[in-house]
Amino acid sequence: MTDPFDTRLTIDLAALASNYAVLKAEASGAEVAPAVKADGYGIGAAIVADRLWAEGARGFYTARLSEGLALRESLGDREATIYVLDGVTPGSAPAMEAARLTPVLNSLPQIEAWNSHARGGRLAATIHIDTGMNRLGLRLEEVRVLLGAMDRLKHVEITQVMSHLACANAPAHPLNARQLERFQEAAALFPDARKSLASSAGIFLGADYAFDQVRPGVSLYGGGPRDVPDARLKAVATLEAPVLQTRNVPRGESIGYGATYTATENTRVAILAAGYADGVPRAAHPRGAVWFDGKRRPMLGRVSMDLIAVDITDCDAARPGAMMQIIGPDLPVDDAAAAAGTTAYELLTRIAPRALRVTKL
């Protein structure tokens, strides 16, 4: 049973397809392989992959083995390449092979584990080379050690090498050029393998960063590549909450936990049925806002678990049941995230399962 007073997440698949087309046009001919980890950035990995398959995507990135297994099941017999960024974790190799998943091998022990599992045959893999992020991936000196002991790769078919940019959202950052140079040096050691470096922000750094494949994530879902709204990209997620109640708060009285906001004038307030249990960051106070009746309306006081207070002093249209936009076409996810001191990545992936999902084709 659905409740008209539920928080509602509307997923616009036409906007998703439009963003995919924008990224493909920017990718300088490279394959566009969407990142659908974290349940499609909170949107829903199965519906995202299904629509993007229809748009031409044939490779998809997940983070966890469980995500890869779920995506393989949802795609059924479709011959997609599903990459698992965590690589071969202990005990995962049999399930990974059975589901035809492609591990991103991040260390010499992972390479040895995949090579050992594949004895008697050859299994595909992507090699992750760290060029400056210092998270996962082999350092260049480890790559040279690996190539000096080819038995470690006897049963591994390296179909692709990849790396990940640390500062692509800041085009002038000198680390971008350093990572590009290091990646070119490392990738040259695997002349027969495809190459992948850029995710969302990296795609917009230009053709030099595109190589054979790009891996967009947040920009598929409407987040700007520079952590600010980009007019070329459409909102895929619209999160709205209904008004539960309106009330008058006299001048001098406070609103919400901790009495962090005190009305300086007599104020008309709407109480919305959304809070941090729905994915609205508690840190949205004091800069957060919602969109309603043609303008941004500030949140007043702390976001609580299930409720938000909003200033509607000049708005006669606000009444119980009216829906107010928390993120969406009129309130871009980058702006909402900045108000809460976070990023679009976090805001999207925080949207809670209890928000009613509505798919818009």
C-alpha positions as CSV (number, residue, x, y, z in Angstrom):
1,M,0.0,0.0,0.0
2,T,1.3,3.4,-0.9
3,D,0.7,6.5,1.2
4,P,0.2,9.9,-0.5
5,F,2.2,11.4,2.4
6,D,5.3,9.3,1.6
7,T,8.5,11.0,0.5
8,R,8.7,10.3,-3.3
9,L,11.7,9.6,-5.5
10,T,10.9,10.0,-9.2
11,I,13.4,8.5,-11.6
12,D,13.5,10.0,-15.0
13,L,14.9,7.5,-17.5
14,A,14.6,9.8,-20.4
15,A,16.9,12.2,-18.6
16,L,19.3,9.3,-17.9
17,A,19.4,8.5,-21.6
18,S,20.0,12.2,-22.4
19,N,23.0,12.4,-20.0
20,Y,24.4,9.2,-21.5
21,A,24.2,10.8,-25.0
22,V,26.0,13.9,-23.7
23,L,28.8,11.8,-22.2
24,K,29.1,9.7,-25.3
25,A,29.5,12.9,-27.4
26,E,32.3,14.1,-25.0
27,A,34.1,10.8,-25.0
28,S,36.0,11.2,-28.2
29,G,34.9,7.9,-29.6
30,A,35.7,5.8,-26.5
31,E,33.3,3.2,-25.2
32,V,31.0,4.6,-22.5
33,A,30.8,2.0,-19.7
34,P,28.4,3.3,-16.9
35,A,29.2,2.9,-13.3
36,V,26.1,1.4,-11.6
37,K,27.7,0.6,-8.2
38,A,25.9,1.6,-5.0
39,D,22.6,0.5,-6.6
40,G,23.1,2.8,-9.5
41,Y,24.0,5.7,-7.3
42,G,20.8,5.2,-5.3
43,I,18.6,5.3,-8.5
44,G,18.4,1.5,-9.0
45,A,21.1,-0.5,-10.8
46,A,18.7,-2.8,-12.6
47,I,16.5,-0.1,-14.1
48,V,19.6,2.0,-15.0
49,A,21.4,-0.8,-16.7
50,D,18.3,-1.9,-18.5
51,R,17.7,1.6,-20.0
52,L,21.4,2.2,-20.8
53,W,21.7,-1.2,-22.5
54,A,18.9,0.0,-24.8
55,E,21.0,3.2,-25.4
56,G,24.0,1.0,-26.4
57,A,26.0,0.4,-23.2
58,R,27.6,-3.0,-23.1
59,G,30.0,-2.6,-20.2
60,F,29.0,-1.8,-16.6
61,Y,31.0,-1.1,-13.4
62,T,30.1,-2.4,-10.0
63,A,32.1,-2.2,-6.8
64,R,31.2,-5.3,-4.8
65,L,30.8,-9.0,-5.9
66,S,27.2,-8.9,-4.6
67,E,26.5,-6.0,-6.9
68,G,28.0,-7.8,-9.9
69,L,26.0,-10.9,-9.2
70,A,22.7,-9.0,-8.9
71,L,23.4,-7.1,-12.1
72,R,24.2,-10.3,-14.0
73,E,20.9,-11.7,-12.8
74,S,18.9,-8.6,-13.8
75,L,20.5,-8.4,-17.3
76,G,19.8,-12.1,-17.9
77,D,21.2,-13.5,-21.1
78,R,22.4,-10.1,-22.4
79,E,26.1,-10.3,-23.1
80,A,27.3,-7.4,-21.0
81,T,30.7,-7.1,-19.6
82,I,30.3,-6.5,-15.8
83,Y,33.4,-5.3,-14.0
84,V,33.9,-5.7,-10.3
85,L,36.1,-2.9,-8.9
86,D,37.0,-4.7,-5.6
87,G,38.7,-7.4,-7.6
88,V,39.1,-11.0,-6.4
89,T,38.5,-10.9,-2.7
90,P,39.2,-14.2,-0.7
91,G,36.8,-16.9,-1.7
92,S,35.1,-14.9,-4.5
93,A,36.8,-16.4,-7.5
94,P,34.4,-19.3,-8.2
95,A,31.3,-17.1,-8.0
96,M,32.9,-14.5,-10.1
97,E,33.8,-16.9,-12.9
98,A,30.4,-18.6,-12.7
99,A,28.6,-15.3,-13.2
100,R,31.0,-14.3,-16.0
101,L,32.2,-11.2,-14.1
102,T,35.4,-9.4,-14.9
103,P,37.5,-8.6,-11.9
104,V,39.6,-5.4,-11.7
105,L,42.8,-6.8,-10.1
106,N,44.2,-4.3,-7.7
107,S,47.3,-6.1,-6.2
108,L,49.8,-8.8,-6.8
109,P,48.0,-11.2,-4.4
110,Q,44.7,-10.7,-6.3
111,I,46.5,-11.4,-9.6
112,E,48.0,-14.6,-8.1
113,A,44.5,-15.7,-6.7
114,W,42.8,-15.2,-10.1
115,N,45.7,-16.9,-11.9
116,S,45.6,-19.8,-9.5
117,H,41.8,-20.2,-9.8
118,A,42.1,-20.2,-13.6
119,R,44.6,-23.1,-13.9
120,G,43.8,-25.2,-17.0
121,G,42.3,-22.2,-18.8
122,R,42.5,-18.4,-19.2
123,L,40.2,-15.9,-17.5
124,A,39.8,-12.2,-18.5
125,A,40.7,-9.4,-16.1
126,T,41.4,-5.7,-15.9
127,I,44.6,-4.6,-14.2
128,H,44.3,-1.5,-12.0
129,I,47.4,0.6,-11.9
130,D,47.7,3.3,-9.3
131,T,49.0,6.6,-10.8
132,G,48.5,8.9,-7.8
133,M,45.2,8.2,-6.0
134,N,46.9,5.9,-3.5
135,R,43.8,3.8,-2.9
136,L,43.6,0.5,-4.9
137,G,45.9,-0.5,-7.7
138,L,49.4,-1.7,-8.4
139,R,52.2,0.8,-8.2
140,L,54.4,1.1,-11.4
141,E,57.3,-0.7,-9.7
142,E,54.9,-3.6,-8.9
143,V,53.8,-3.7,-12.5
144,R,57.4,-4.2,-13.6
145,V,57.9,-7.0,-11.0
146,L,54.8,-8.6,-12.4
147,L,56.0,-8.4,-16.0
148,G,59.3,-9.9,-14.9
149,A,57.5,-13.0,-13.6
150,M,55.1,-13.9,-16.3
151,D,54.0,-17.2,-14.7
152,R,51.8,-15.0,-12.5
153,L,49.8,-14.2,-15.6
154,K,49.9,-17.6,-17.3
155,H,46.2,-18.1,-16.9
156,V,45.1,-14.5,-16.9
157,E,44.0,-12.6,-20.1
158,I,44.6,-8.9,-19.4
159,T,41.9,-7.4,-21.6
160,Q,42.2,-3.9,-20.1
161,V,44.4,-1.7,-17.9
162,M,42.8,1.2,-15.9
163,S,43.6,3.9,-13.5
164,H,41.6,6.6,-11.6
165,L,42.0,10.3,-11.5
166,A,42.1,12.0,-8.1
167,C,41.5,15.6,-9.1
168,A,39.6,15.5,-12.4
169,N,36.9,17.9,-11.0
170,A,39.6,20.6,-10.9
171,P,40.9,20.8,-14.5
172,A,43.9,23.0,-13.6
173,H,45.2,20.7,-10.9
174,P,48.7,19.6,-11.8
175,L,48.1,16.0,-10.6
176,N,45.8,15.4,-13.6
177,A,48.7,15.8,-16.1
178,R,51.1,13.8,-13.9
179,Q,48.6,10.9,-13.7
180,L,48.0,11.0,-17.4
181,E,51.8,10.8,-18.0
182,R,52.1,7.9,-15.5
183,F,49.2,6.0,-17.0
184,Q,50.6,6.4,-20.5
185,E,53.9,5.0,-19.3
186,A,52.3,2.1,-17.5
187,A,49.7,1.2,-20.2
188,A,52.5,1.0,-22.7
189,L,53.7,-2.1,-20.9
190,F,50.5,-3.8,-22.0
191,P,50.3,-3.0,-25.7
192,D,47.5,-5.4,-26.5
193,A,45.2,-4.3,-23.7
194,R,42.5,-1.7,-23.9
195,K,42.9,1.4,-21.7
196,S,40.6,3.3,-19.4
197,L,41.3,6.3,-17.2
198,A,38.4,8.8,-17.1
199,S,35.3,8.7,-15.0
200,S,32.7,11.6,-15.1
201,A,34.9,14.6,-14.6
202,G,37.8,13.1,-16.5
203,I,35.6,12.8,-19.6
204,F,35.4,16.6,-19.7
205,L,39.2,17.0,-19.5
206,G,39.5,16.3,-23.3
207,A,40.4,13.6,-25.8
208,D,43.8,12.9,-24.2
209,Y,42.1,11.3,-21.2
210,A,39.5,9.3,-23.1
211,F,41.6,6.3,-24.4
212,D,39.5,3.2,-25.2
213,Q,36.8,3.4,-22.5
214,V,35.4,5.9,-20.1
215,R,33.5,5.1,-16.9
216,P,31.0,7.8,-16.0
217,G,29.1,7.7,-12.7
218,V,27.7,10.8,-11.1
219,S,27.2,12.8,-14.3
220,L,24.9,10.0,-15.7
221,Y,22.6,10.8,-12.8
222,G,22.7,14.6,-13.1
223,G,25.7,15.6,-11.1
224,G,28.0,18.1,-12.7
225,P,31.6,17.1,-13.5
226,R,32.9,20.1,-11.5
227,D,30.7,19.6,-8.5
228,V,28.4,22.4,-9.6
229,P,25.3,22.2,-11.9
230,D,26.0,21.7,-15.6
231,A,23.3,22.8,-18.0
232,R,24.1,20.0,-20.4
233,L,23.0,17.4,-17.8
234,K,19.5,16.7,-16.7
235,A,18.2,15.7,-13.2
236,V,17.5,12.0,-13.1
237,A,16.4,11.9,-9.5
238,T,13.7,14.1,-8.2
239,L,13.2,13.8,-4.4
240,E,10.0,15.4,-3.1
241,A,8.2,15.4,0.3
242,P,4.6,16.3,1.2
243,V,3.5,19.0,3.6
244,L,2.1,17.4,6.7
245,Q,1.1,20.5,8.5
246,T,1.4,24.3,8.4
247,R,1.7,26.5,11.4
248,N,2.4,30.1,12.6
249,V,5.6,30.6,14.6
250,P,5.6,33.9,16.5
251,R,8.6,36.2,16.5
252,G,11.1,35.1,19.2
253,E,10.2,31.4,19.2
254,S,12.5,28.7,18.1
255,I,12.0,25.8,15.7
256,G,13.4,22.2,16.0
257,Y,15.9,20.4,18.1
258,G,18.5,22.4,19.9
259,A,16.6,25.7,19.3
260,T,19.1,26.5,16.6
261,Y,16.8,28.8,14.7
262,T,14.7,31.6,16.3
263,A,12.1,33.5,14.2
264,T,13.0,37.1,13.8
265,E,9.5,37.9,12.5
266,N,6.2,36.2,12.7
267,T,6.7,33.2,10.3
268,R,4.5,30.8,8.4
269,V,6.1,27.3,8.4
270,A,5.4,24.1,6.6
271,I,6.4,20.8,8.2
272,L,7.5,18.3,5.5
273,A,7.4,14.5,5.8
274,A,11.1,13.9,5.2
275,G,14.3,13.9,7.2
276,Y,17.6,12.2,7.5
277,A,15.9,8.8,7.6
278,D,14.9,9.6,4.0
279,G,18.4,10.7,3.0
280,V,18.1,14.5,3.7
281,P,21.4,15.3,5.4
282,R,21.1,16.6,9.0
283,A,23.9,19.0,8.0
284,A,21.6,20.7,5.5
285,H,20.8,23.2,8.3
286,P,21.3,26.2,8.1
287,R,21.8,26.6,4.3
288,G,19.4,24.0,3.0
289,A,16.3,24.8,0.9
290,V,13.5,23.2,-1.0
291,W,11.8,24.3,-4.2
292,F,8.1,25.1,-4.2
293,D,5.8,27.5,-6.1
294,G,8.5,29.0,-8.2
295,K,11.3,29.7,-5.7
296,R,13.7,28.3,-3.2
297,R,12.4,28.3,0.3
298,P,14.8,27.9,3.2
299,M,14.8,25.1,5.7
300,L,14.4,26.4,9.3
301,G,16.1,24.7,12.2
302,R,17.7,21.3,12.2
303,V,16.6,18.5,9.9
304,S,15.2,15.7,12.2
305,M,14.8,12.0,11.4
306,D,11.4,12.3,9.7
307,L,10.6,16.1,9.5
308,I,11.8,19.3,8.0
309,A,10.5,22.8,8.7
310,V,10.4,25.2,5.7
311,D,9.6,29.0,5.5
312,I,6.4,29.6,3.6
313,T,5.6,33.1,4.9
314,D,4.8,34.5,1.5
315,C,3.2,31.4,0.0
316,D,-0.5,30.8,0.0
317,A,-0.2,27.5,-2.1
318,A,1.4,25.5,0.7
319,R,-1.1,23.3,2.3
320,P,-1.1,19.6,3.6
321,G,-0.4,17.2,0.8
322,A,1.5,19.7,-1.4
323,M,4.8,18.3,-2.6
324,M,8.0,20.2,-2.2
325,Q,11.2,19.4,-4.2
326,I,14.3,18.6,-2.2
327,I,16.4,17.7,-5.2
328,G,15.4,17.8,-8.9
329,P,15.2,19.9,-12.0
330,D,14.6,23.1,-10.1
331,L,17.0,22.4,-7.2
332,P,20.1,20.6,-8.7
333,V,21.6,17.9,-6.7
334,D,25.0,19.7,-6.7
335,D,23.4,22.8,-5.1
336,A,21.5,20.7,-2.5
337,A,24.7,18.8,-1.7
338,A,26.8,22.0,-1.4
339,A,24.3,23.4,1.1
340,A,24.8,20.3,3.3
341,G,28.6,20.5,2.9
342,T,28.8,17.3,0.9
343,T,28.8,16.1,-2.8
344,A,26.2,14.9,-5.2
345,Y,27.7,11.4,-4.9
346,E,26.9,11.2,-1.2
347,L,23.5,12.9,-1.5
348,L,22.2,10.5,-4.2
349,T,23.5,7.4,-2.5
350,R,21.9,8.4,0.8
351,I,18.4,8.4,-0.5
352,A,16.6,5.9,1.7
353,P,14.7,2.8,0.6
354,R,11.5,4.1,2.3
355,A,11.1,6.8,-0.3
356,L,8.4,5.7,-2.7
357,R,10.1,5.0,-6.1
358,V,8.3,6.2,-9.2
359,T,9.8,5.5,-12.6
360,K,9.2,8.0,-15.4
361,L,9.9,6.7,-18.9
